[in-house]
Amino acid sequence: MNGKMKAQMFYAPGDVRFEETNIPQIKEDEVLVKVKAALTCGTDLKTYRRGHPTIIQSVPSTFGHEFSGEVVEVGDKVTNFKLGDRIVGANTAPCFECENCKNKRYSLCKNLQYLNGAYSEYVAVPGHILKYNFYKIPDSLSYKEAALLEPLACAVHGTDRIPADVGDKVAVIGAGPIGLMFMNLLSLKGCQVIAVDLSDYRLEQSKQFGVYKTVNASDESHIQEVRDICDGNGADIVVEATGFPNVWENAINMVRPGGTVLAFGGTKAGTTITVDCQKFHYEEITLKAVYHHTPYHVRKALQLLASRQIDGSKFITAEYPLEKTIDALESIGRQEGIKYAIVPE
């Protein structure tokens, strides 16, 4: 396709302009997708505010990475998708050739290929990502629900990497979209989930995702409150889903001896934390970091959405038109709602 499209174009931190740009031209192994729904994300909010060293490599650039849409052009070498297909996928794909990939640590791939540009009318999907991390949307899913695939895959990856069993008491710190996904997934596993957040509004929201107790973190005694809920010993598992170093430290102080802390929220470069080494050593605490997603977890996330074990509609607060994307991101920055769907049409 030739011609122009409307898009949110990133020029510099805080400088994003809604303007016309060229419709992407696809290669023979790519497809062109007409975006039907794109979602707000904390990563995109951070990109808007301070840029991104990986996703934004040159300017001006389209941005946004959670979306679904309809195939409107197909490269000559594409065989698994056709015109009119409703498709959704992840924002990256591993190379499968580097040392980390050979060790099946696909989220740590040294050559991750990125997809960018969800806040646009059209997106070209690179062939490698199309081949390994894109799927047809099941008829049971709307475009908005399907667009949850990438963040849910991240939470599925994190949940899969912790020893959560039926009946375990698990505290999830942070009731933003990712935290709520963890709560939902862990409750499906039969865990007793405790939501911890600074916002009473978010804590109230968390109750629709399987939480059985809520704790407001604005009270200095909230760590002890969580421990008391867990018979005074601390939680079996604590999931940190905020990306603030002091919360990482709080998570370590909430967990029981022999328990596991999952540090999932990403922090700024150069950030450090302080750990009580005696507690860490003599209580045999496991501190685990999990990043991003893998093709396996993308596929599992789609299955969870399609089966409605995860009800995607609960995560979509409202819609915004494409030209109001920054307003939607700012709403997320003010912790209003969970996610907003950006609908170009």
C-alpha positions as CSV (number, residue, x, y, z in Angstrom):
1,M,0.0,0.0,0.0
2,N,1.1,3.5,-0.8
3,G,-0.1,6.7,0.8
4,K,-0.2,8.4,4.2
5,M,-1.5,7.4,7.6
6,K,-2.1,9.1,10.9
7,A,0.3,8.2,13.7
8,Q,1.7,9.4,17.0
9,M,5.3,10.3,16.2
10,F,8.0,10.4,18.9
11,Y,10.5,13.2,18.4
12,A,12.0,13.6,21.9
13,P,11.0,12.9,25.6
14,G,7.7,14.8,26.1
15,D,7.5,15.7,22.4
16,V,5.1,13.4,20.6
17,R,3.1,14.7,17.7
18,F,0.0,13.4,16.0
19,E,0.7,13.8,12.3
20,E,0.7,12.2,8.9
21,T,3.5,9.8,7.9
22,N,4.1,7.3,5.2
23,I,2.3,3.9,5.4
24,P,5.1,1.3,6.0
25,Q,6.2,-0.6,3.0
26,I,6.4,-4.3,3.7
27,K,9.1,-6.8,2.6
28,E,8.3,-10.2,1.0
29,D,8.2,-12.0,4.4
30,E,6.0,-9.4,6.2
31,V,2.4,-8.3,6.5
32,L,0.8,-4.9,6.8
33,V,-1.7,-4.7,9.6
34,K,-4.5,-2.2,10.0
35,V,-4.5,-1.5,13.7
36,K,-7.9,-2.1,15.3
37,A,-6.9,-1.7,18.9
38,A,-3.7,-0.6,20.7
39,L,-3.4,-0.5,24.5
40,T,-1.7,1.8,26.9
41,C,1.3,0.4,28.8
42,G,3.6,1.7,31.5
43,T,6.6,1.1,29.2
44,D,5.0,3.4,26.5
45,L,4.3,6.0,29.2
46,K,8.0,5.9,30.3
47,T,9.1,6.1,26.6
48,Y,6.9,9.2,26.1
49,R,8.4,10.8,29.2
50,R,12.1,9.9,28.9
51,G,12.7,8.0,25.7
52,H,13.8,4.4,25.3
53,P,17.3,3.2,24.3
54,T,16.1,0.0,22.7
55,I,12.7,0.7,21.3
56,I,13.4,4.2,20.0
57,Q,16.7,4.0,18.1
58,S,16.1,7.0,15.7
59,V,13.7,9.9,15.6
60,P,11.1,10.7,14.5
61,S,9.6,7.3,15.2
62,T,6.3,5.7,15.7
63,F,5.8,4.0,19.1
64,G,3.5,1.7,21.1
65,H,3.8,-2.1,21.1
66,E,0.5,-3.7,22.3
67,F,-2.0,-4.1,19.5
68,S,-4.1,-6.3,17.3
69,G,-5.5,-5.7,13.8
70,E,-6.5,-6.9,10.4
71,V,-4.1,-8.1,7.7
72,V,-4.5,-5.7,4.7
73,E,-1.3,-6.6,2.7
74,V,0.7,-9.8,2.5
75,G,4.3,-10.3,1.3
76,D,4.9,-12.9,-1.4
77,K,6.7,-15.3,0.9
78,V,4.1,-15.3,3.7
79,T,2.2,-18.5,3.9
80,N,0.6,-18.6,7.4
81,F,-1.5,-15.5,7.1
82,K,-3.8,-14.1,4.4
83,L,-5.8,-10.9,3.7
84,G,-8.5,-10.3,6.1
85,D,-7.0,-12.3,9.0
86,R,-7.5,-10.9,12.4
87,I,-4.1,-11.2,14.1
88,V,-2.2,-10.4,17.3
89,G,1.3,-11.1,18.5
90,A,4.2,-10.1,20.7
91,N,6.5,-7.1,20.3
92,T,9.7,-9.2,19.9
93,A,11.0,-12.6,18.9
94,P,14.3,-14.3,19.9
95,C,16.9,-15.2,17.4
96,F,17.1,-18.9,18.5
97,E,20.8,-18.8,17.6
98,C,22.7,-16.9,20.4
99,E,24.1,-18.7,23.5
100,N,21.2,-17.7,25.6
101,C,18.7,-19.0,23.1
102,K,20.6,-22.3,22.8
103,N,20.2,-22.6,26.6
104,K,16.5,-21.9,26.1
105,R,16.6,-18.6,27.9
106,Y,14.7,-16.9,25.1
107,S,13.8,-13.8,27.1
108,L,17.5,-13.1,27.4
109,C,18.2,-13.3,23.7
110,K,21.1,-11.1,22.7
111,N,19.5,-10.3,19.3
112,L,15.8,-9.7,20.1
113,Q,14.1,-8.2,17.1
114,Y,11.6,-5.5,18.1
115,L,8.3,-4.4,16.7
116,N,7.2,-0.8,17.3
117,G,4.4,1.5,16.1
118,A,1.1,0.5,17.6
119,Y,-0.1,4.1,18.0
120,S,-0.6,4.3,14.2
121,E,-3.2,3.4,11.6
122,Y,-0.9,0.7,10.1
123,V,2.0,-1.5,11.3
124,A,4.4,-3.6,9.3
125,V,5.1,-6.9,11.1
126,P,8.7,-8.1,10.6
127,G,9.0,-11.5,9.1
128,H,10.8,-13.2,12.0
129,I,8.4,-11.9,14.6
130,L,5.5,-12.8,12.3
131,K,6.8,-16.4,12.0
132,Y,7.4,-17.1,15.7
133,N,5.2,-14.8,17.8
134,F,2.0,-13.9,15.8
135,Y,-1.3,-15.7,15.8
136,K,-4.8,-15.6,14.3
137,I,-7.2,-14.2,16.8
138,P,-9.8,-16.7,18.0
139,D,-13.4,-15.8,17.1
140,S,-14.2,-15.6,20.8
141,L,-11.9,-12.6,21.3
142,S,-12.5,-9.0,20.5
143,Y,-9.6,-6.9,19.1
144,K,-9.3,-5.1,22.4
145,E,-9.1,-8.3,24.5
146,A,-6.6,-9.9,22.1
147,A,-4.3,-6.9,22.4
148,L,-3.6,-7.9,26.0
149,L,-1.5,-10.8,24.7
150,E,2.0,-9.3,25.1
151,P,1.7,-8.0,28.7
152,L,-0.2,-11.1,29.8
153,A,2.6,-13.3,28.3
154,C,5.1,-11.4,30.6
155,A,3.0,-12.2,33.6
156,V,2.5,-15.8,32.5
157,H,6.3,-16.1,32.2
158,G,6.8,-14.7,35.7
159,T,4.2,-16.9,37.2
160,D,5.7,-20.0,35.5
161,R,9.1,-19.3,37.0
162,I,8.0,-19.2,40.7
163,P,7.2,-22.2,42.9
164,A,3.5,-21.2,43.5
165,D,1.4,-24.1,44.7
166,V,-2.3,-24.5,45.7
167,G,-2.9,-22.9,49.1
168,D,0.3,-20.8,49.1
169,K,-0.1,-17.3,50.5
170,V,1.3,-14.9,47.8
171,A,1.6,-11.2,48.2
172,V,1.6,-9.1,45.0
173,I,3.0,-5.6,45.5
174,G,1.6,-3.2,42.9
175,A,-2.0,-3.3,41.6
176,G,-1.2,-1.9,38.2
177,P,-2.0,-3.9,35.0
178,I,0.9,-6.4,35.4
179,G,0.3,-6.8,39.1
180,L,-3.4,-7.5,38.5
181,M,-2.4,-10.1,35.9
182,F,-0.2,-11.8,38.4
183,M,-3.0,-11.8,40.9
184,N,-5.4,-13.3,38.4
185,L,-3.0,-16.0,37.3
186,L,-2.0,-16.9,40.9
187,S,-5.6,-17.1,42.0
188,L,-6.2,-19.5,39.1
189,K,-3.4,-21.7,40.5
190,G,-5.3,-21.8,43.8
191,C,-3.0,-19.4,45.7
192,Q,-4.3,-17.1,48.5
193,V,-3.4,-13.8,46.9
194,I,-2.8,-10.6,49.0
195,A,-2.9,-7.3,47.0
196,V,-0.6,-4.6,48.3
197,D,-0.8,-1.1,46.9
198,L,-0.7,2.6,47.9
199,S,-4.1,3.3,46.3
200,D,-7.4,2.2,47.9
201,Y,-9.0,2.6,44.4
202,R,-6.5,0.1,42.9
203,L,-6.9,-2.3,45.9
204,E,-10.7,-2.2,45.3
205,Q,-10.2,-3.0,41.7
206,S,-7.9,-6.0,42.6
207,K,-10.9,-7.8,44.2
208,Q,-12.3,-8.7,40.8
209,F,-9.1,-10.6,40.0
210,G,-9.3,-13.3,42.7
211,V,-7.6,-11.4,45.6
212,Y,-8.7,-12.5,49.1
213,K,-7.0,-9.8,51.2
214,T,-5.9,-6.2,50.5
215,V,-3.2,-4.2,52.3
216,N,-2.6,-0.4,51.9
217,A,1.1,0.1,51.7
218,S,0.9,3.8,52.8
219,D,0.8,2.6,56.4
220,E,4.4,2.0,57.7
221,S,3.1,-1.2,59.4
222,H,2.0,-2.8,56.1
223,I,4.9,-5.2,56.0
224,Q,3.9,-6.6,59.4
225,E,0.3,-6.6,58.4
226,V,1.1,-8.9,55.5
227,R,3.2,-11.1,57.7
228,D,0.3,-11.3,60.2
229,I,-2.1,-12.3,57.5
230,C,0.4,-15.2,56.8
231,D,0.3,-16.5,60.4
232,G,3.1,-14.2,61.4
233,N,5.7,-15.9,59.3
234,G,5.5,-13.9,56.1
235,A,4.2,-14.8,52.6
236,D,5.4,-18.0,50.9
237,I,6.0,-15.9,47.8
238,V,6.1,-12.1,47.2
239,V,5.8,-10.7,43.7
240,E,7.2,-7.2,43.2
241,A,5.4,-5.5,40.3
242,T,6.3,-1.8,40.7
243,G,9.9,-1.3,39.7
244,F,10.8,0.8,42.8
245,P,13.9,-0.3,44.7
246,N,12.4,0.4,48.2
247,V,9.6,-1.9,47.2
248,W,12.1,-4.6,46.3
249,E,13.4,-4.2,49.9
250,N,9.9,-4.4,51.3
251,A,9.2,-7.6,49.4
252,I,12.3,-9.2,51.0
253,N,11.1,-8.3,54.4
254,M,7.6,-9.7,53.7
255,V,8.6,-13.2,52.8
256,R,8.8,-16.1,55.2
257,P,12.0,-18.1,55.8
258,G,12.6,-20.3,52.8
259,G,10.3,-18.2,50.7
260,T,10.7,-16.7,47.2
261,V,10.7,-13.1,46.1
262,L,10.1,-12.4,42.5
263,A,11.5,-9.0,41.4
264,F,9.5,-8.4,38.2
265,G,9.2,-4.6,38.1
266,G,12.1,-3.1,36.1
267,T,14.1,-0.3,37.8
268,K,16.1,2.6,36.3
269,A,19.7,1.9,35.3
270,G,22.2,2.2,38.2
271,T,19.6,1.5,40.9
272,T,20.7,-0.5,43.9
273,I,19.0,-2.0,47.0
274,T,20.1,-2.8,50.5
275,V,19.6,-6.3,51.9
276,D,20.0,-7.6,55.4
277,C,22.6,-10.2,54.6
278,Q,22.0,-12.1,57.8
279,K,18.3,-12.4,57.1
280,F,18.9,-13.3,53.5
281,H,21.5,-16.0,54.4
282,Y,20.1,-17.6,57.5
283,E,16.5,-17.5,56.3
284,E,17.5,-19.0,52.9
285,I,15.5,-16.5,50.9
286,T,15.4,-16.9,47.2
287,L,15.5,-13.6,45.2
288,K,14.6,-14.3,41.6
289,A,14.4,-11.9,38.6
290,V,12.3,-12.6,35.6
291,Y,12.2,-10.5,32.5
292,H,10.0,-10.2,29.4
293,H,8.3,-13.2,27.7
294,T,9.1,-16.2,25.5
295,P,7.3,-17.7,22.5
296,Y,6.0,-20.5,24.8
297,H,4.5,-18.0,27.2
298,V,3.0,-15.9,24.4
299,R,1.2,-19.1,23.1
300,K,0.0,-19.9,26.7
301,A,-1.3,-16.4,27.2
302,L,-3.4,-16.6,24.1
303,Q,-4.9,-19.9,25.2
304,L,-5.8,-18.3,28.6
305,L,-7.5,-15.4,26.9
306,A,-9.3,-17.5,24.3
307,S,-10.6,-19.9,27.0
308,R,-11.6,-16.9,29.1
309,Q,-9.8,-18.3,32.1
310,I,-8.4,-14.7,31.9
311,D,-11.2,-12.3,31.1
312,G,-9.5,-9.7,29.0
313,S,-12.5,-7.3,29.2
314,K,-11.8,-6.6,32.9
315,F,-8.5,-5.0,32.1
316,I,-9.9,-2.5,29.5
317,T,-11.2,0.6,31.3
318,A,-12.3,2.7,28.3
319,E,-11.5,3.7,24.8
320,Y,-9.6,6.8,23.3
321,P,-9.3,7.8,19.7
322,L,-5.8,7.7,18.2
323,E,-5.4,11.5,18.4
324,K,-5.9,11.3,22.2
325,T,-3.2,8.7,22.8
326,I,-1.1,11.0,25.1
327,D,-4.2,11.8,27.1
328,A,-4.7,8.1,27.7
329,L,-1.1,7.6,28.7
330,E,-1.3,10.6,31.1
331,S,-4.4,9.0,32.6
332,I,-2.4,5.8,33.3
333,G,0.3,8.0,34.8
334,R,-2.3,9.3,37.2
335,Q,-3.3,5.7,38.1
336,E,-6.8,6.2,36.6
337,G,-8.1,2.9,35.4
338,I,-6.2,-0.2,34.3
339,K,-5.6,0.0,30.6
340,Y,-7.1,2.1,27.8
341,A,-7.8,0.9,24.3
342,I,-6.6,3.3,21.5
343,V,-9.0,2.8,18.6
344,P,-7.8,4.4,15.3
345,E,-11.3,4.2,13.7
